[in-house]
Amino acid sequence: MDITDEAKPGKEQLLAIRVTNPGGNFHWQDFDIMKWGEYNIPPSRSFTGIIGRVKLESVNPVFISDIYMQNTPELTKVNAILSFTNETSSSVKQDVELIVNEKGNPDKVVFRQTLKAISFPAGNHEVTIPVNVPDAKLWDLSTPELYTCNVLIKKGKKMLDQDKKDFGFRWFTVDGAGSSCPGIGTSDRFVWCLSTLYCLLYRKS
């Protein structure tokens, strides 16, 4: 959320966040339509809240707005889908560097690629970079190996913006269909998914 117009430089700021659950309840029924102002919506659960850190960032006019690490059936290959925002009125060209390292071990770099003079048109722009790490350690329930994808926007040697995203090399798939489905597979074996709403599990219990 952009609060540029509301934040006053040199003054104390108050950040207030409200989490709303229209019709939130702790009952299992969630199929009755309810009115919320002029909208008709299904009721929701009362389980919502702020579960992560809230932070404020001062960003360059051209900045990284999102990093999505898309896994693929080829376990050691992922797609880094990078979203950028250019808040200027014209297109600009900057370098983009992507570095993947083992989480907690920045010296263990397993992938690096630099895209020179990428054009960022005004507004939002998306770039996809295929990442292949043949010797990647696979994420599994017993060995949740993680990596960190670091993305940098540079102008020459000057860094304009940076962000990072942790991820694992893994792939989930459903083998078969219907009540005879043996389960959900991750990487190369089956797993059993647990849920608070156990009656809604794909696999019958």
N, C-alpha and C positions, 0 to 999 in steps of 0.2 A: 504494500500500500504506500502510495506516494504522499508524504505529508509536507512537501516543500513549502507550499503556500501557507501552511498553518504554523510551522516552526519559526520562531522569531529569534534570530541570532543575538546572543548576548543576554538573553532572558531565560529564567527558569521555566521549564516546560513540564506539563502534566500529561502523561499518556494513560488514558482510560480505555479498557477493552471490555466489551460486553458480549457474552456468549448466549445466544437465544436458542432455545429448543421449543418451537411452536407445538403446543400440545404434549410436551414431554411427560412421560409417565413411566412407571416401573412395571406395568402390566404386560402380559404377552400379546394382548390384542393390539394390532396396529393396522387394521383394515378399514376403520371408519373414517370417512372424509370429514375434515373439520375446516371451519372458516378462520382464516388469519387475515384480518383486514378484508381486502377485496379478492383475496386468493383462496382457492380450494386446494388444500394439501392433505396428504396422509399424515397422521400423528407420528411423532418421532419418539425415540427413547430419551430418557433423562440422564444419559451417560456422557454428554459432551462436556468438554472443558479444555483448558490450556494445558497441554501435557508436555510442551517443550519450552525452550528458552525463547524469550522475546528480545530482539536486539534492534538497534537503530544503526543504519549504515549511511555514511556520506559517500555518494558515488559520483563517478565521472559522467558527463552527459551521454557518453556511450558506455554501457555497462552490461554485465552478464546478469540476465534476469532469471535464468533457470538452467540446471544441468540434469538431464534425464539419462540414466544409464540403462539402455534397453538390452536385456539378455536375449540370446538366440539359441536355437536347438544345438548349434555347434558350441559346446560348452566353453571353449576358451576364446570365443569371439563375442564381443558386445558392440553396440552402437552408442557412441556418445552423442546425444542429441542436445545441442547447445542453443539456448535462446538468448538473443541479444536485444537490447533496446537502445535506439538512437533518438535522444530527445531534442536534437538540433533539427533545423529545417532543411538540411541538405545531406546528401550522401557523403560519407567519409570512408577512408581506407586505413585500416590498422592491421597489425600482425596478431595472429591468435596462436598461442602455444598451449599444447595439451600434454600433460605429464601424468603417467600412472605409476604409483609406487605402492609397495606393501604398506598397509595401514600401520602407523606407529614406527615405520622405518623409512623415512624420506630418502635415505641414501640408496635404498634398494629400488631403483627405477626399472620397470619392466617394459615401458612403452613411452615413446616421446615423438611428437610430431609438431611441426610449425607450419602454419599456413600464412604465406606472405601476402600482404596488401589485400586482405579480404574487404570487400565492399559492404558497408553497412548503410542501407537506405534509411531515410527517416522513418521512425516507427519501429515496429518489431520485425526481427529477422531470425531465421533458424538455419543452423549449419549442422550437418551430420558427419561425424568422423568415425569410420570403422576402426575398431581396436582389436588387434589379434595378439594374444599372449600364449603361444603354444605350450609353455611350461607353467601356466597359471595353476595355482593351488585352488582346487574346487571348494566351494562353500558346501557344507553338509551339516546336519544336526549335531553330530559329534565333533566336527572340526569346522566351525564357522569362520573360515578364512576370509578376510576382508582386504580390499584394496582402496586406495584413495585416488580419485581423478581430480587433478588440479588444472584449472583453466585460467590463462592469463591473457589480457589484452595489452599489447605493447606498441609503442611508437619509438622505433629504434631500440635503444637500451632502456628507455623509460617505461615503467609499468604503470598503466592507466587504471586497470581494475583486475581483480582476481577473485576466484571462488573455488570451492571444492565440494566433492560429493563422495561419500563412502559407498561401496558396493561389493557384491560378491559374484564370482563366476558360477552360475547355476542355471538350471532350467526345470520348470515344473510342467508336467503333462498328465493327462488322464488316459489311462490305458483301458480301452473298452468302454462300454456304456450300459446304463441300466443297473438293476440290482445285482448283477453278476460282476460288476466292475471290481477288479481286485484292489484298486486303491489309486492314490495319487503318487506319482513318482517324482523324485528330485535327483538330478544328476544321473545316477545309475541304479537306484534301488527304490523300493516302495516306502512310503511313510504314512503314519496315521495322524490325521489332523484333528486336534481337539478344539472344542468350541463351547462357550457358555450356553449357546442354544443348540444343544447336541441333537435335537430332533431335526435340525436343518442341515445336518451333515450330508454330503453327497453320498457317502458310503453308509449303508444302513447299519445301525448298531443293535 
